Each structure stands twice: as C-alpha cells, then as structure tokens.
Amino acid sequence: METCFEALYGVFLLRLQKKTISEGTLKAIEAISSFLSMLANYYDKDRKGELKLDE
C-alpha cells in the first residue's frame, strides 16, 4: 500500500514540475490506480456489510 501511494505521489510531483513521464510509468500508474480503486470498493462494501467472499 505504501509503495502504491509513493508511486502516485512521485508521478504527481513529476507533473507539478512539468517533467516527462514515460509510457511505462503511465501504464504502471494506471494499474496501481485500478488496484487501489478495487481495494477502496472492497473496503466500502465491507463497511456496509455487503462484502461476500467465496470460501
């Protein structure tokens, strides 16, 4: 989790500095963002009691 947020923060800083971001980095950030979004969705469902995990 910490590594994901550090990567997002790093890209945020690069954008603020108007530096070039490679295509590979952008793909990685897209995957990280999707992963964090999925985790946030699971967390929200769990808090509402709607999360059903297959056992």
Wavefront OBJ file of the C-alpha trace (Angstrom):
o trace
v 0.000 0.000 0.000
v 2.731 2.420 0.973
v 4.611 1.736 -2.246
v 1.476 2.386 -4.296
v 0.937 5.765 -2.681
v 4.619 6.674 -3.044
v 4.428 5.892 -6.765
v 1.314 8.039 -7.201
v 2.935 10.847 -5.227
v 6.079 10.610 -7.350
v 4.105 10.988 -10.573
v 2.161 13.865 -9.015
v 5.461 15.625 -8.295
v 6.719 14.987 -11.841
v 3.540 16.523 -13.236
v 3.876 19.559 -10.992
v 7.437 20.000 -12.247
v 6.184 19.548 -15.823
v 8.660 16.717 -16.408
v 8.173 13.992 -18.980
v 6.620 10.758 -17.733
v 7.422 7.627 -19.704
v 4.744 5.424 -21.244
v 5.785 2.540 -18.997
v 5.396 4.661 -15.899
v 1.951 5.805 -17.007
v 0.880 2.182 -17.552
v 2.162 1.238 -14.105
v 0.336 4.164 -12.504
v -2.866 3.137 -14.283
v -2.540 -0.394 -12.862
v -1.788 0.942 -9.381
v -4.768 3.288 -9.543
v -7.066 0.434 -10.595
v -5.752 -1.730 -7.750
v -6.325 0.996 -5.145
v -9.791 1.649 -6.544
v -10.644 -2.038 -6.230
v -9.418 -2.104 -2.628
v -11.437 1.016 -1.800
v -14.530 -0.620 -3.281
v -13.985 -3.778 -1.202
v -13.477 -1.675 1.922
v -16.686 0.257 1.300
v -18.675 -2.943 0.763
v -17.153 -4.490 3.888
v -18.124 -1.453 5.999
v -21.693 -1.725 4.700
v -21.794 -5.478 5.376
v -22.240 -6.222 1.663
v -18.915 -7.953 1.016
v -19.307 -11.624 0.152
v -16.074 -13.605 -0.222
v -16.057 -17.126 -1.642
v -14.673 -19.590 0.863
l 1 2 3 4 5 6 7 8 9 10 11 12 13 14 15 16 17 18 19 20 21 22 23 24 25 26 27 28 29 30 31 32 33 34 35 36 37 38 39 40 41 42 43 44 45 46 47 48 49 50 51 52 53 54 55
